[in-house]
Amino acid sequence: RDIDQHESQGNNLLQHLFGAKITVLDKENRPRQKELIQARYDQLKAEGRTPYCPRRPDTVDLDALAYAESGLEIAHQCRELGINPSYIYLCAVDTTQAGVVLALENIASPIKVRGFSPLSNQPDRCADMAQIANQGAQRLGLDTRLEASHFDNDDTFVGVRYGIPTEAGLEALHTVARSEGILLD
């Protein structure tokens, strides 16, 4: 079904702001979602268009490598500011956390990453993140190799579905914004 900007937040809201047409798939069945995405990709190609299909096995690590840059920047800024955080907390299910962990492990940073998944029913997500990170490391010629045990990712705070905020989540956003001046999604 189509979803309008009044029903979205986070990445979905940003996509609306940039004029993207968003279709939310009804079920959180990843294999079925992949089939539907592939069918739409094939349809657009047949129409002579040039679609981008995310999460292709041969390029999924490119997303993670963009986040690896973020991990390096965080470590660099922490060193410059003389601060030593124990953890970075982020919302992630795959490429985001894969990239940040890859970067921090590669430079032997003591900073640990704690991820909070926006999706439920992803039992192999830590193994998937390790595979994506290792693919990225290989692409860059790095010796760093990661395993599922390098990833700490919690899915106990997932609401109704991805991109749809819960009342408790909205309350937390407001509290942090008002008390700390920090914007979260």
C-alpha positions, 0 to 999 in steps of 0.5 A: 500500500502507499503511505503518505508523509503524515504516517511516516518518520525517520528515513521514510519521512526524508524520502517523502521530503525528497519526493520519492514515491514510497510503497510499504509492503504489508508483511515483514516477510523478508524473502517475499519483500525481496521477490516484490522488489525484484519484480518492480526492478525488472518492470522498471528495467523493461520500461527502459528506466535505470533503477537502483536495487539495494541489497544485491549480494555483490554490492551490499557492502558498499552501504556498509562502507559508507557507514565505515566512514562514519565510524572512522569520523566518530573515532577521529572526533573522539580523539580530537576532543579527548573523550573516550566513550565506551559505546556508540548506540545506533538504530541498525539491522545490517549495513549501518552497524556492519560498517561502523563495527568494521571501521572501529575494529580495523583501527582497534578502537575500544569503542563498542557498538550497541545496535537496536534493530528496527525490525523483528524476526531477523534471527541471523542479523548478527551473522549477516552483519559479519558477512557484509562487513567482511565483504567490505573489508575484502573489497578494501583489501583489509585483513580485518575479519569479523564474526557474529559475536562482534555484533551486539544488536537488540530487537526488543523495542520494535513497534508495529512495523518499520518506520511507524513510531510507537507512543513510547518512542514519540515520548522519548523523542520529545523528552530528549529534544526538550531536555538535551536539544538532541534530535532523534528519529 
